[in-house]
Amino acid sequence: MDFYTESLLDIPEEISEVPFTRMEERIKDELKEDFMKLKERVGEEYFEKYFNSLIRINKHEKDLLIITSRESHRSIIMREFFDHIKEVFNVNNIIIAKQ
C-alpha cells in the first residue's frame, strides 16, 4: 500500500500547474470585439461570474460553441443570456457544454 501511495505522488516534472487565465485575456482576436459587446450587455458582475470563467468559445460561421466548467453556469447562461449571445455573436446555433 505504501508503494501505491508513493507512485501516486510521484508526478513527472513535465506536468505542472498553470493558473487559470480569464477568458477576456485568452479569447481569439476575431471574437474579442463581440465578447466585449457581451460584457456591456450583461453587466460587469454577470460577465465576471459566467463569461470570464469560461473554458472556451469557438465560432464557425453561424455556429457557436461555449464550454464552461460548471453545470450551474451552463444552465444560467442558457436561461438568462442565450438571446444576448445569439445577437452579439450573430449566430443561429449555440451549443453550451460543461467540460
N, C-alpha and C positions, 0 to 999 in steps of 0.2 A: 504494500500500500504506500509506503514511503517513496518507492521508485515512481509510482504513478503520479503522486503529488509533485515530485521534483520535475518530472517531464512536462507537466502542465505549466510550470513556472519557468521553464527553460525556453524563453522566447528568443528567436533568432534576431540578430542585430539588424537585419534588413527590414524588420517590422518596427514601425514607430508610430507614435500617436501624433496626430496633427490637429490643432484646434479648429473648431468649426468656424467657417467664414460666412458672413451674412450673404444672402442671395444678391443683395444690392451691389456687392463688391465682385461677385462671380458671374453675373449674368452676361450672356453674349451681347456684343455691341449692337447687333441688329434688333435685339429685343429691349435694350436698355431704355429707349425713349418711351415705349409703351408701358414698361414696368414703372417708370416714374409717373406716368399719367395715372396708372392704377393707384399709386401711393396718394396722389391728390384726391382721387375719387373716394377711397375707403377711409382716409384719415390716418394720421401717424400711428396711433395706438393699435388699430387693427392691422395695419400694414406690418408693423414690427412683429406682432404676435403670430400672424398667419402667413405672411408672404416672405418676410426676410428670413424666416426659418426653413423655407422650402429646400428640398434636396436638389431639385432640377426643374427646369422649364424648357421644353423643346417645342418649336413651331415648324410645321411643314405645310406650306400653302395655307389651307383653311382649317387645319387641324392643330390642336394644342394639347400637349401632354404636360401635366403638372404632377410632380412626385413630392409627397410630404412624408414626414417621419411619424406622424400621429394620426390615428383613425379619427379622433375627435376633430382635429383641424381639417381633415378631408371633408368630413360631414358639414362642418360650419362653412367652409369655402363653397361647397356645392349649394348649400341652402341660402346663404346670405350674399355671396359675391359672384355667383355664376353669371348673371346678366352683365355686371360690370366688366368682368373678364372678357366675355364674348364681344362686347362693344369696343373696349380699349384695344384688344389684340386683333380685332377684325377677323374673327374665326367663326366657323359654323359648328365645329365639333370640339368638345373639350373632354378629355379624359383626366380624371384626378385619381391618382392611386397612392396607396400607402406603401412605403418600402418595407 
